[in-house]
Amino acid sequence: MLLDPYARKVINKEYPSRSYALWDAEILEIKRLTGGYSQYDFTVKVKYDTYTGPFNPPEGPITLTFLVTTEGVSVKNIQK
């Protein structure tokens, strides 16, 4: 849920007419980038099934890789 604003911004930019259901997002991978004490840098890979309109079939997944640090969140990769 915390990544939702970042995902929504990227998906709406790439596909203005598409949406996704937050409950249907699938976390594929969470990886700590650096080891040790007080290291909070992660990559998080999430798959979103997108659709257009409330009753239409899915239009295909979009996988986003986020970089999550104490500085903030950014999208590192978009896979269509």
C-alpha positions in Angstrom: 0.0 0.0 0.0 2.9 2.4 0.7 4.2 1.9 -2.9 0.7 2.6 -4.4 1.2 6.4 -5.1 4.5 5.7 -7.0 3.0 2.8 -9.0 -0.1 4.8 -9.8 1.9 7.7 -11.1 4.1 5.5 -13.4 1.2 3.4 -14.7 -1.0 6.4 -15.4 1.9 8.0 -17.3 2.6 4.9 -19.4 -1.1 4.0 -19.9 -3.4 6.9 -19.1 -6.6 4.8 -19.5 -5.5 1.8 -17.5 -6.0 1.1 -13.8 -5.2 -1.8 -11.5 -6.7 -3.3 -8.3 -4.4 -2.8 -5.3 -5.6 -6.1 -3.7 -4.4 -7.9 -6.9 -0.8 -6.6 -6.8 1.8 -9.4 -6.4 5.1 -8.8 -4.6 7.6 -10.9 -6.6 10.8 -10.0 -4.8 12.2 -7.9 -2.0 16.0 -7.7 -1.8 18.2 -5.8 0.7 20.9 -4.0 -1.3 23.5 -3.7 1.5 24.1 -5.8 4.5 24.9 -4.9 8.0 23.5 -2.8 10.8 21.2 0.2 9.9 21.2 -0.6 6.2 17.7 0.1 4.9 18.1 0.1 1.1 15.9 -2.3 -0.7 14.6 -3.1 -4.2 11.0 -4.3 -4.3 9.6 -5.9 -7.5 5.8 -5.8 -7.8 3.5 -7.1 -10.6 0.3 -5.2 -11.3 -2.4 -6.6 -13.5 -3.9 -3.7 -15.5 -7.3 -3.2 -17.1 -9.4 -0.5 -18.7 -12.9 -0.1 -17.4 -14.5 -2.0 -14.5 -15.8 -5.0 -16.5 -13.1 -5.5 -19.2 -10.6 -8.3 -19.2 -7.1 -7.6 -18.0 -4.8 -5.9 -20.6 -1.6 -7.4 -19.3 0.7 -7.1 -16.4 3.2 -4.4 -15.7 6.1 -5.2 -13.3 7.7 -2.3 -11.5 11.0 -2.4 -9.6 11.2 0.2 -6.8 14.3 1.4 -5.0 13.3 2.1 -1.4 15.7 4.0 0.8 15.6 6.3 3.8 15.8 9.1 1.2 12.6 8.1 -0.5 11.1 5.8 -3.2 11.8 5.8 -6.9 10.9 3.5 -9.8 14.1 1.9 -11.2 12.6 -0.4 -13.9 9.3 -0.8 -15.8 8.8 -4.2 -17.4 5.8 -4.5 -19.8 
